[in-house]
Amino acid sequence: MYFGRIPRFSPSFSLHDAITSARLIARPPDDAPKVREFEQAFARFIGVKHAVMTPSARYAFYLILKAYGIGPGDEVVIPGLTYFAIPSIAVTAGVRPVFADVGLRTHVLDPAAFEAAITPKTRAVVPTHLYGTPCDLDAIRAIAQPRGIKVIEDCAQSTGARYSGAGGTQRVGSFGDAAYYTFGLTKNMTTLTGAMVTTDDPAVADSVRAAIDASTPAALSRSRKEAVTGLAMKVATHPFVYPLTLHPVILVGNRLGKDPIHEPFGEAEVLYPSLPTSFQHSRPRAVQAAVGLQQLARVDGLNAARAKNGRFLDEHLQHVPHLTVPEYPAGVEPIYMSFVVHHARRGDLIAALRRRGVDTTFGYMNDCSDHPLFPEFRRPCPNAAVIKREQVHIPVHPSLDERDLAHMVEAVRSACLELARTAPGRAP
């Protein structure tokens, strides 16, 4: 119990992970064997033939495009609601991103919108399993496969999630032609830094691996910094520490119109005029793989805790006035990486929840179909536009207990009722 003070996230990075990191940073071994061990374990976990560790999801996406020969003159369908780096990397590869709308409450690619976005130049589609919710993969594949369109799954927020379709129940990342993941500190499993490509296509795996093997190893100083940050955030979000440290800082920041947690973990949204040279100097290290192996052994348990918390919120926030809660495509087993609700007065709701001890955020996803970075690719995605304006992330991480969940439900309910009483034009 966080004494009524609940952080927006609690890293999966543990003291055991920190000790492993310190040992391998202090005396770094040969990287290749440990990285290969993690890749093979991850491939088995997902249920595919090949996995290749990469520095980041955006570079993984770039390498998949290159492996399929997708480049200038080609188009790739991307959900309007996504992280800016994915369409930005597509542009870097010379590919035209064609945005397609998402479900208003599912937040994931609408198969009908995908089909409407197809042109003779469409070479691939990127179903993004956003917020840990799998897309309707049967419908997407039924549209893509007869047309020869590659399905590149974006699993950056969905490691371990499952989908039950015509082929049975499988983990996401095993349905498409290829997939990519990322393991940042705030994800449901972490490797400090790094990402992964999965595929059953040996030619794609060989192409990605050749690019990674040609790069130079990441600096150990980066792993050291990430390990220290991860352990510090784990301590700072501990039930006995958070109320005395981060929460007061967040409240002060809120009064100043700033978010002291969001800003350090965010990044400047930019186009990449060329592939960043840092990508060629970030080959994964043994320390990342070793942490990944430890996290992989725990991720199903962590996901189960998230899902339990998410189902509680699903049930108890259904009928809160003026609040829209998520829904899920048929056959999915979401991992609840995030629990995203909508409210027309998003900023006021976030402030009201923080006053009640519940830290919230509007997240990092944007309506890229109407983003200043991509003016020449604008395409109406009305649901993505609404979500961008109204989304609020309610804590759902595995560290929450029943009292935390009950406190959050009451905080959301009372905050929404308060906002309803003080609607613009209405006397408080």
ABEGO torsion letter per residue (X at the ends): XAGGBBBABBBABBAAAAAAAAAAAABBBBAAAAAAAAAAAAAAAAGBABBBBBABAAAAAAAAAAAAGBBBGBBBBBBABBBAAAAAAAAAAGBBBBBBBBBAAAGBBBAAAAAAABBAABABBBBBBBGGBBBBAAAAAAAAAAAGBBBBBBAAAABGBBBBBAAEBBBBGAABABBBBBABAABABBAGBEBBBBBABAAAAAAAAAAAAABBBBBAAAAAAAAAAAAAAAAAABAAAAAABAAAAAAAAAAAGBBAAAAAABBBBBBBABBBAAAAAABBBAAAAAAAAAAAAAAAAAAAAAAAAAAAAAAAAAABBGBBBBBBBBGBBBAGABBBBBBABAAAAAAAAAAAGBBBBAEABBBAAABAABAAABBBBAAAAAAAAABBBBBABAABBAAAAAAAAAAAAAAAAAAAAABBGBBX
